[in-house]
Amino acid sequence: MKIIDAYIIKKFLGTFAFTILLIIPIIIIFDLSENLQTFIERKASVSAIFLDYYLNFVPFLINQLSPIFIFITVIFFTSKMASNSEIVAILAGGVSFKRLLRPYLISAAILTIISFYLNNFVIPEANKERIAFEEVYRKNKFRNVDRDIHMQIDKETFIYMSSYNADIDMGIDFSIENFNEEGELTYKLIADNVIWDTITHKWHIGNYYERHINGLDEIVNTGAYKDTTLNLKPEEFKRRKSFVQTMGYKELNDFIEEAVFKGSEKITRYLVERQTRFAYPFATFILTVIGVAMSSRKVRGGIGLHIGLGLLISASYILFMQIFTSFALTSGASVLVAVWTPNILYGLLALYLLKIAPK
């Protein structure tokens, strides 16, 4: 590694850390001022606010805003080098622009590895504490608003509920269907409701009608109530959208596999979460190249113009990521294509800016 490599890597990582230390406290102050009244009304202790919430909120926030932090970092110190004619001197000394990119890409690789590790192992654990705090001191009581719930609970059994009341753990218009290996219906139960019994840990089925089917033979039973054990827990109906953020890499993969088996209607959301954990870290390389190509040229507007353009591009990247992930959730489009499209588009922009950058 040459002296120039060490110099740029030190500038990159140092400025990145400085940017985080500068911006994060400001965001925390604004967030605290916005939620302070709620915290007081719900009697959150000072230790809970700062240790359970903000201490775990910071890694999540850094991850969400990493495109902006990285872009500001590259733009800031590269523009400063360009305004001091350091870039011109380096290129005039026989160093090619591609060679100049090497320390930037090394720094980007370091941040990518750190980001991937945080995304899949550190932040999920921190999110458990943060989301648990929000449930008690920040968010309103959870309500399950899903309608026409279909689930497969084992290889041969399917259930249906028209709705689920999370307050009393009761499903409305409940039904169970069993099929044999040939796909023939062997059992069907229809009930007005099903309620979770917290004492016996069984489901209490009310006002039911059931059919046992064996070819042409059929047995019909009715009753006011019956208890049954199902491969189903009330917690499955009490999850907010953010709960997948609390799962580590292996836990998320196992959960997705189970959700696919059960035919969950929310499987797309889980797949988006998994793909995003890969796409966000990879964007570090793309945004770094864009930042270098933009700010390596000395312009009349100086650092201010570069930072303004940098904020615009990085913010637009986050916006595009949100738009395309929402598109995947609502349109049924390929999750892989939707999540990675912003990286592809900004990757093409990076190649174009690299082509016209001063050599």
C-alpha positions in Angstrom: 0.0 0.0 0.0 1.4 3.4 -1.1 1.4 6.5 1.1 -1.4 8.0 -1.0 -3.6 4.9 -0.3 -3.1 5.2 3.4 -3.7 9.0 3.2 -7.1 8.6 1.4 -8.3 5.6 3.5 -7.5 7.6 6.7 -9.4 10.6 5.2 -12.3 8.4 4.1 -12.9 6.5 7.4 -12.0 9.4 9.6 -14.5 11.8 7.8 -17.1 9.0 7.9 -16.8 8.7 11.6 -16.8 12.5 12.1 -20.0 12.8 9.9 -21.8 10.2 12.1 -20.7 11.9 15.3 -21.8 15.2 13.9 -25.2 14.3 12.5 -26.5 11.6 14.8 -26.8 13.7 18.0 -28.7 16.3 16.1 -31.2 13.7 14.9 -31.5 12.3 18.4 -32.3 15.8 19.8 -35.0 16.3 17.2 -36.5 12.8 17.9 -36.4 13.4 21.6 -38.1 16.8 21.3 -40.8 15.2 19.2 -41.5 12.3 21.5 -40.7 13.7 24.9 -44.3 14.5 25.7 -45.3 10.9 24.9 -42.4 9.5 27.0 -43.5 11.7 30.0 -47.2 10.7 29.7 -46.3 7.0 29.6 -43.8 7.4 32.5 -40.7 6.2 30.7 -37.6 6.4 32.9 -34.5 8.3 31.8 -32.5 5.1 31.8 -35.0 3.3 29.6 -35.1 6.2 27.2 -31.4 6.4 26.7 -30.2 2.9 27.3 -33.1 0.8 25.9 -34.2 3.1 23.1 -31.6 5.6 21.9 -28.6 3.3 22.5 -30.3 0.7 20.2 -31.8 3.4 17.9 -28.4 4.7 16.9 -27.2 1.5 15.0 -30.6 1.3 13.2 -30.4 5.0 12.3 -26.8 4.8 11.0 -27.8 1.8 8.8 -30.9 3.6 7.4 -28.9 6.8 6.6 -25.7 5.1 5.6 -26.1 6.2 1.9 -26.2 9.8 3.0 -23.3 9.5 5.4 -21.1 7.8 2.8 -21.9 10.3 0.1 -21.3 13.3 2.3 -18.0 11.7 3.5 -16.7 11.1 -0.1 -17.9 14.4 -1.4 -16.6 16.5 1.5 -13.0 15.3 1.7 -12.6 14.7 -2.0 -13.9 18.2 -2.9 -11.5 19.6 -0.3 -8.6 17.7 -2.0 -9.7 19.0 -5.4 -10.0 22.6 -4.2 -6.5 22.3 -2.7 -5.3 21.0 -6.1 -4.3 17.7 -4.5 -6.2 15.6 -7.1 -4.6 17.5 -9.9 -1.2 16.9 -8.4 -1.8 13.2 -8.0 -3.0 12.8 -11.6 -0.2 15.0 -12.9 2.3 12.7 -11.1 1.4 9.9 -13.4 -1.3 8.2 -11.2 -4.3 7.1 -13.3 -7.8 7.9 -12.2 -8.5 4.1 -11.9 -5.5 3.8 -9.6 -6.8 6.8 -7.6 -10.0 4.8 -7.0 -8.2 1.9 -5.3 -8.1 3.4 -1.7 -11.7 4.6 -2.1 -12.8 1.0 -3.0 -10.7 -0.5 -0.2 -12.5 1.9 2.2 -15.8 1.1 0.7 -15.1 -2.7 1.1 -14.3 -2.1 4.8 -17.6 -0.2 5.3 -19.5 -2.8 3.2 -18.3 -5.7 5.4 -19.1 -3.7 8.6 -22.6 -2.8 7.2 -23.4 -6.4 6.3 -22.3 -7.6 9.7 -24.4 -4.9 11.5 -27.4 -5.5 9.2 -27.6 -9.3 9.9 -26.1 -9.8 13.4 -25.9 -6.6 15.5 -28.8 -4.4 14.5 -31.5 -7.2 14.8 -30.4 -7.7 18.4 -30.5 -3.9 19.1 -33.9 -3.7 17.4 -35.4 -6.2 19.9 -34.7 -3.7 22.7 -35.8 -0.7 20.6 -39.0 -2.2 19.4 -39.9 -3.5 22.9 -39.5 0.0 24.2 -41.6 1.5 21.4 -44.4 -1.0 22.2 -44.7 0.2 25.7 -43.8 3.9 25.6 -44.3 5.1 22.0 -46.8 3.2 19.8 -50.5 2.7 20.2 -51.9 -0.7 21.1 -51.5 -3.2 18.4 -54.6 -4.1 16.3 -54.7 -6.9 13.8 -56.5 -5.5 10.7 -55.9 -8.5 8.4 -58.9 -9.9 6.7 -59.6 -13.3 5.1 -56.6 -15.0 6.7 -55.5 -18.3 5.0 -52.7 -20.4 6.5 -51.2 -23.9 6.1 -50.2 -25.1 9.5 -48.9 -28.5 8.5 -48.4 -30.7 5.4 -52.1 -31.6 5.1 -54.0 -29.0 7.2 -55.2 -25.5 6.1 -57.1 -23.0 8.2 -59.1 -19.9 7.5 -60.3 -16.9 9.6 -62.2 -13.9 8.4 -60.5 -11.7 11.0 -58.6 -12.0 14.3 -59.0 -10.0 17.5 -55.6 -9.7 19.1 -57.0 -8.2 22.3 -58.8 -11.4 23.3 -57.0 -13.9 20.9 -60.1 -14.8 19.0 -60.5 -15.7 15.4 -63.9 -15.1 13.7 -65.5 -17.5 11.1 -62.9 -20.2 11.7 -62.5 -23.3 9.5 -60.1 -26.2 9.2 -59.6 -28.5 6.2 -57.5 -31.7 6.0 -56.4 -33.3 2.7 -54.8 -36.7 2.1 -51.7 -37.3 -0.1 -54.0 -37.5 -3.2 -55.4 -34.0 -2.5 -58.8 -35.3 -1.5 -60.7 -33.6 1.4 -60.9 -35.9 4.4 -62.0 -33.5 7.1 -63.6 -30.1 7.4 -64.7 -28.0 10.4 -66.6 -24.7 10.4 -67.0 -22.7 13.5 -68.3 -19.3 14.6 -65.0 -18.6 16.4 -61.8 -20.0 17.9 -60.3 -18.6 21.1 -56.8 -19.3 22.7 -57.0 -20.7 26.2 -54.1 -19.3 28.2 -54.5 -22.0 30.9 -54.6 -25.2 28.8 -52.6 -23.7 25.9 -55.2 -25.1 23.5 -57.6 -23.5 21.0 -61.3 -23.4 22.2 -63.6 -23.8 19.2 -67.1 -22.5 19.6 -70.4 -23.5 17.8 -68.8 -25.9 15.3 -69.9 -28.1 12.5 -67.5 -30.8 11.3 -67.4 -33.5 8.6 -65.3 -36.6 8.5 -65.0 -37.8 4.9 -63.9 -41.3 3.8 -64.7 -41.7 0.2 -68.5 -41.9 -0.1 -68.9 -42.3 3.6 -69.3 -39.2 5.7 -69.8 -38.5 9.5 -71.2 -35.2 10.6 -70.9 -33.8 14.1 -72.0 -30.5 15.7 -71.4 -29.0 19.1 -71.3 -25.9 21.2 -67.5 -26.1 21.9 -64.4 -28.3 21.7 -60.8 -28.0 22.5 -58.0 -28.8 20.0 -54.3 -28.5 19.6 -53.1 -26.8 16.4 -49.6 -25.9 15.1 -50.5 -22.3 15.6 -49.7 -19.7 18.3 -51.5 -16.4 19.0 -48.1 -14.6 18.6 -48.4 -15.2 14.9 -51.3 -12.7 14.8 -49.7 -10.0 17.0 -46.7 -9.1 14.9 -46.1 -5.6 13.6 -44.4 -5.1 10.2 -41.2 -4.2 12.0 -40.8 -7.5 13.8 -38.7 -9.0 11.0 -36.1 -6.3 11.8 -35.4 -8.2 15.1 -34.3 -11.4 13.3 -30.7 -12.3 12.6 -29.5 -13.8 9.4 -30.2 -17.4 10.2 -33.3 -16.7 12.1 -34.7 -14.7 9.2 -33.9 -17.5 6.7 -35.6 -20.1 8.9 -38.6 -17.9 9.4 -39.0 -17.3 5.6 -38.8 -21.0 5.0 -41.6 -21.6 7.6 -43.6 -18.7 6.1 -43.4 -20.2 2.6 -44.6 -23.5 3.9 -47.5 -21.9 5.7 -48.4 -19.9 2.6 -48.2 -16.6 4.5 -49.6 -13.7 2.5 -46.8 -11.5 3.9 -43.9 -13.5 2.5 -43.1 -10.7 0.1 -42.4 -8.4 3.0 -40.0 -10.9 4.5 -38.2 -11.4 1.2 -37.8 -7.7 0.8 -36.2 -7.4 4.2 -33.7 -10.1 3.4 -32.7 -8.7 0.0 -32.4 -5.2 1.4 -29.8 -6.4 3.9 -27.6 -7.3 0.9 -28.5 -4.4 -1.4 -27.8 -1.6 1.1 -24.2 -2.6 1.9 -23.4 -3.2 -1.8 -24.6 0.4 -2.5 -21.5 1.6 -0.6 -19.3 0.9 -3.7 -21.7 2.6 -6.1 -22.2 5.7 -4.1 -18.4 5.9 -3.4 -17.6 5.8 -7.2 -20.3 8.5 -7.9 -19.0 10.7 -5.1 -15.4 10.5 -6.3 -16.3 11.1 -10.0 -18.4 14.1 -9.0 -16.1 15.8 -6.5 -12.7 15.2 -8.0 -13.2 18.1 -10.5 -12.4 21.6 -9.2 -15.5 23.8 -9.8 -16.4 27.4 -9.1 -19.1 26.4 -6.6 -16.5 24.6 -4.5 -17.3 22.2 -1.7 -20.8 23.6 -1.1 -22.0 22.8 -4.6 -20.6 19.2 -4.4 -22.2 18.6 -1.0 -25.5 20.0 -2.2 -25.5 17.6 -5.2 -24.3 14.8 -3.0 -27.2 15.2 -0.6 -29.6 15.3 -3.5 -28.3 12.1 -5.1 -28.0 10.2 -1.8 -31.5 11.2 -0.7 -32.8 10.3 -4.1 -31.2 6.8 -3.7 -33.0 6.2 -0.5 -36.3 7.5 -2.1 -35.9 5.1 -5.0 -35.2 2.2 -2.7 -38.4 2.9 -0.8 -40.4 3.3 -4.0 -39.2 0.1 -5.6 -39.6 -2.0 -2.4 -43.1 -0.6 -2.0 -43.7 -1.6 -5.7 -42.6 -5.1 -4.9 -45.0 -5.3 -1.9 -48.0 -4.0 -3.8 -47.6 -5.2 -7.4 -46.3 -8.7 -7.0 -43.2 -7.9 -9.0 -40.0 -9.8 -8.4 -38.5 -8.9 -5.1 -34.9 -9.5 -6.4 -35.5 -7.1 -9.3 -37.3 -4.5 -7.3 -34.8 -4.2 -4.5 -31.7 -4.2 -6.7 -33.1 -1.9 -9.4 -31.9 1.3 -7.6 -28.4 -0.2 -7.4 -28.5 -1.0 -11.1 -29.7 2.5 -12.0 -27.1 4.3 -9.8 -24.5 1.8 -11.0 -25.0 2.9 -14.5 -24.8 6.6 -13.3 -21.6 5.7 -11.6 -20.1 4.3 -14.8 -21.2 7.4 -16.8 -19.7 9.8 -14.3 -16.6 7.7 -14.1 -16.2 8.0 -17.9 -16.5 11.8 -18.0 -14.4 12.4 -14.8 -11.1 14.3 -15.2 -8.3 11.9 -16.1 
